[in-house]
Amino acid sequence: LQDLIFQFLTAEMKKQREFYHKLGMEVPGDIKGETCSAKQHLDSHRNGETKTDENSNKETSEEKQEEDNDYHRSDEQVSICLECNSSKLRGLKRKWIRCSAQATVLHIKKFIAKKLNLSSFNELDILCNEEILGKDHTLKFVVVTRWRFK
């Protein structure tokens, strides 16, 4: 559902930009020199728009650089509350994190181990509803299977 909404909003933003460009006006809220996202670029190709090879190569390198700096921010996001159940460990300064739904439980274990200066992440268990989670489970999987009705 979020993907459909994102596609709809992307298409609307594109139509708005085209409207203002046709009138020769600056798009409200636009930052000077802003480039379109990779998804907008792909959408324009799907709609049958073509560009010259020179412009295409330039935009491809810009998009690749933009994609490299994305750090999964365009992925579906999940907010997690990390609470410590052990008296041996201290809690985190910030117990809420927001990350990609494609992150795995292993990523969370490594993150916590690094924040708490632990020698190994294997010393940690991550639980959801008093159930130990498998290290290869994505957070999306955990939300759907363990947190569905919460």
C-alpha positions in Angstrom: 0.0 0.0 0.0 2.9 2.4 0.9 4.5 1.6 -2.5 1.3 2.6 -4.3 1.0 5.8 -2.3 4.6 6.6 -3.1 4.1 6.0 -6.8 1.0 8.2 -6.8 2.8 11.0 -5.0 5.8 10.7 -7.3 3.6 11.0 -10.3 1.8 14.0 -8.8 5.1 15.8 -8.0 6.2 15.1 -11.6 3.0 16.6 -13.0 3.3 19.6 -10.7 6.9 20.2 -11.9 5.9 19.9 -15.5 3.0 22.4 -15.0 5.3 25.0 -13.4 8.0 24.5 -16.1 5.4 25.0 -18.8 4.5 28.3 -17.2 8.1 29.2 -16.9 7.8 29.5 -13.1 10.0 28.1 -10.3 8.5 25.1 -8.6 7.4 26.1 -5.0 9.5 24.4 -2.4 12.1 23.3 -4.9 15.8 23.5 -3.9 18.0 25.0 -6.7 20.0 22.2 -8.5 17.8 19.4 -7.1 17.9 16.3 -9.2 15.1 13.8 -9.6 15.3 10.5 -7.7 16.1 7.2 -9.4 12.4 6.2 -9.1 11.3 9.4 -11.0 13.9 8.6 -13.6 12.6 5.1 -14.1 9.0 6.3 -14.2 9.9 8.7 -17.0 11.4 5.9 -19.0 8.3 3.7 -18.4 6.1 6.5 -19.7 8.0 6.5 -23.0 10.1 9.6 -22.4 13.6 9.3 -23.9 16.7 11.4 -23.4 19.9 11.9 -25.4 22.8 9.6 -24.6 24.9 12.5 -23.3 22.2 13.6 -20.8 21.4 10.0 -20.0 25.0 9.2 -19.0 25.3 12.3 -16.9 22.1 11.6 -15.1 23.0 7.9 -14.6 26.2 8.9 -12.8 24.3 11.4 -10.7 21.6 8.8 -9.9 24.2 6.2 -9.0 25.9 8.6 -6.6 22.4 9.4 -5.1 21.6 5.7 -4.8 24.9 5.1 -3.1 24.1 7.7 -0.5 20.6 6.5 0.1 21.5 4.1 3.0 18.0 2.4 2.6 16.2 5.6 3.6 13.7 5.0 0.8 12.8 1.5 2.1 9.8 0.9 4.2 10.8 2.0 7.7 10.2 0.3 11.1 10.4 1.9 14.5 11.7 -0.4 17.3 11.9 0.0 21.1 14.9 -1.7 22.5 14.6 -2.5 26.1 17.1 -4.4 28.2 15.9 -7.4 30.3 19.3 -8.2 31.8 20.7 -6.8 34.9 24.2 -7.5 33.5 23.9 -4.9 30.7 23.2 -1.3 30.9 20.4 0.2 28.7 20.9 2.3 25.6 20.8 6.0 25.8 18.1 6.1 23.1 15.9 3.1 23.2 13.9 3.9 20.1 15.5 3.4 16.6 14.0 3.7 13.1 15.5 1.5 10.4 14.7 -0.2 7.1 12.2 -3.1 7.3 14.8 -5.1 5.3 17.2 -5.0 8.2 17.7 -8.3 10.0 17.8 -9.3 13.6 21.5 -9.8 13.1 21.9 -6.2 12.1 20.1 -5.1 15.4 22.3 -7.5 17.4 25.5 -6.0 15.9 24.2 -2.5 16.4 23.5 -3.1 20.1 26.8 -4.8 20.7 28.6 -1.9 19.1 26.7 0.7 21.2 27.3 -1.2 24.4 31.0 -2.0 23.6 30.4 -5.7 23.8 33.2 -8.0 22.5 30.7 -10.2 20.6 27.2 -9.8 19.4 26.7 -13.6 19.9 26.2 -12.8 23.6 22.8 -11.1 22.8 19.4 -12.5 22.2 16.7 -10.4 20.7 13.1 -11.1 21.8 9.7 -10.1 20.6 6.7 -11.0 22.8 9.0 -13.2 24.9 10.1 -15.2 21.8 13.7 -15.3 20.7 14.0 -14.1 17.1 16.1 -15.9 14.5 19.1 -13.9 13.3 18.1 -14.1 9.7 14.6 -12.8 10.1 13.9 -9.4 8.6 12.2 -6.8 10.7 9.3 -6.8 8.2 8.9 -10.5 8.8 8.9 -9.9 12.6 6.3 -7.2 12.3 4.0 -9.4 10.1 4.4 -12.7 12.1 5.0 -11.6 15.7 3.6 -8.1 16.0 0.6 -8.3 13.6 -2.2 -7.3 16.0 -0.3 -5.1 18.4 
